[in-house]
Amino acid sequence: MARTADEAADEAVSDAVARAWGDLVATARRTVTEGLVVGTSGNVSVRVGDTVLVTPSGVPYDRLTPGDVLGVGLDGERVLGDLVPTSELPMHLAIYRTTSARAVVHTHAVHATAVSTLVPELPLIHYMAAALGGPVRVAPYALYGSDDLAAHLLTALADRTGCLLQNHGTLTYGDSLSQAYDRTAQLEWMCEVWLKAAAVPHHTPSLLTEVEVAEVREKLRGYGQKG
């Protein structure tokens, strides 16, 4: 029997969700293997249509299987799976509601977390700050999983694709999981560079200006292969 148009559409959505979940699990595992999180800390999400697939609360990433797929609507109501979503869900949903993000990565990276306790904004130690939209701000501390933290986050993310969370970690978003992850990795690297440079006795690191970083941001628009 031939499939109806609705059945074909449902199957396409199901396939898209399965692929996205596989990518999400792989990205979550990568945050552990590359030292950006410890245990089940941090979280990852990806948007498929109006459904947000997100890592569950308290489940080691190496135990997640295709059958553990977990999705919520933009209102936070669970629409797929039985597991409890990450406690940081309010942060993820706030970003999807207010930006064009398709994926979000949150980590507890060591150097970035250290920087978040020292300054209100990551000093412009490297031009790759342009990949995050400019100087990376630090969102003031608030209890994890709270609406207050989500609100602070959105302020810090104005015209940016990443920020630091004070005494907490990092958050970046992008058009894909790979882009969001790459931005997280760049942010952690810049934080490590600044910490090491700032720790050299009797020397002060040279910094870039916002104008110089804006020039790089414009140049990055043409970076990479086309087509």
Residue pairs with C-beta under 8 A, 6 or more apart in sequence:
3 11
13 48
13 49
16 48
16 49
17 48
17 51
17 53
17 69
17 71
17 80
18 66
18 69
20 46
20 48
20 53
21 53
21 66
21 69
22 66
23 46
23 177
24 44
24 45
24 46
24 53
24 54
24 55
24 177
25 61
25 64
27 44
27 105
27 177
27 178
27 181
28 42
28 43
28 44
28 55
28 61
28 64
29 61
29 62
30 181
31 37
31 42
31 44
31 61
31 105
31 107
31 181
31 184
32 38
32 39
32 61
32 62
34 185
35 109
35 110
36 42
36 107
36 108
36 109
36 184
36 185
36 188
37 107
37 108
37 109
38 108
39 60
40 57
40 58
40 59
40 60
40 61
41 107
41 108
41 169
42 105
42 106
42 107
42 108
42 169
43 54
43 55
43 86
43 88
43 92
43 106
44 54
44 55
44 103
44 104
44 105
44 106
44 177
45 52
45 53
45 54
45 55
45 92
45 96
45 103
45 104
46 52
46 53
46 102
46 103
46 104
46 177
47 53
47 96
47 101
47 102
47 103
48 71
50 73
50 74
51 71
51 72
51 73
51 79
51 80
52 71
52 72
52 73
52 74
52 92
52 93
52 96
53 69
53 70
53 71
53 80
54 70
54 71
54 72
54 85
54 86
54 89
54 92
55 61
55 64
55 70
55 85
55 86
56 64
56 68
56 70
56 81
56 83
56 84
56 85
56 86
57 83
57 84
57 85
57 86
57 87
58 84
59 68
59 83
68 81
68 83
69 80
69 81
70 78
70 80
70 81
70 83
70 85
71 78
71 79
71 80
71 81
72 78
72 79
72 80
72 85
72 89
72 93
73 79
74 93
74 96
74 97
76 89
76 90
76 93
78 85
86 92
87 144
87 145
88 106
88 144
88 145
89 145
90 145
90 146
90 147
90 149
90 150
91 104
91 106
91 149
91 150
91 153
91 171
92 104
92 106
93 150
94 150
94 151
94 153
94 154
95 101
95 104
95 153
95 154
95 157
95 171
95 173
96 104
98 154
99 157
99 173
100 175
101 173
101 174
101 175
101 180
102 174
102 175
102 176
103 173
103 174
103 175
103 176
103 177
103 179
103 180
104 171
104 172
104 173
104 180
105 171
105 172
105 173
105 177
105 180
105 181
105 183
105 184
106 169
106 170
106 171
107 169
107 170
107 171
107 184
107 188
108 168
108 169
108 170
109 169
109 170
109 184
109 187
109 188
109 191
110 188
111 188
111 191
111 192
111 195
112 164
112 169
112 170
112 187
112 188
112 191
113 164
113 167
113 168
113 169
113 170
114 191
114 195
115 122
115 138
115 164
115 191
115 194
115 195
116 138
116 164
116 165
116 166
116 167
116 168
116 169
117 166
117 167
119 138
120 137
120 138
121 135
121 136
121 137
121 138
122 129
122 135
122 136
122 137
122 138
122 164
122 187
122 190
122 191
122 194
123 194
123 198
123 205
123 207
124 135
124 207
124 208
124 209
124 210
124 212
124 213
125 190
125 193
125 194
125 197
125 205
125 207
125 208
126 190
126 193
126 208
127 208
127 212
127 213
127 216
128 186
128 189
128 190
128 216
129 135
129 136
129 190
129 208
129 213
130 213
130 214
130 216
130 217
130 220
131 161
131 183
131 186
131 217
131 220
132 160
132 161
132 162
132 172
132 183
132 186
132 187
133 159
133 160
133 161
133 162
133 217
134 159
134 160
134 210
134 213
134 214
134 217
135 210
135 213
136 160
136 162
136 163
136 164
136 187
136 190
137 156
137 157
137 160
137 163
137 164
138 156
138 163
138 164
138 165
138 166
139 149
139 152
139 153
139 155
139 156
139 157
139 163
139 164
139 165
139 166
140 152
140 166
141 165
141 166
141 167
141 168
142 148
142 149
142 151
142 152
143 149
144 168
149 165
152 165
153 163
153 165
153 171
156 163
156 164
157 163
157 171
157 173
161 172
161 173
161 174
161 183
162 170
162 171
162 172
162 173
162 183
162 184
162 187
163 170
163 171
163 172
164 170
164 187
164 191
165 171
170 184
170 187
170 188
172 180
172 181
172 183
172 184
172 187
173 180
173 183
174 180
174 182
174 183
194 205
197 203
197 205
198 204
198 205
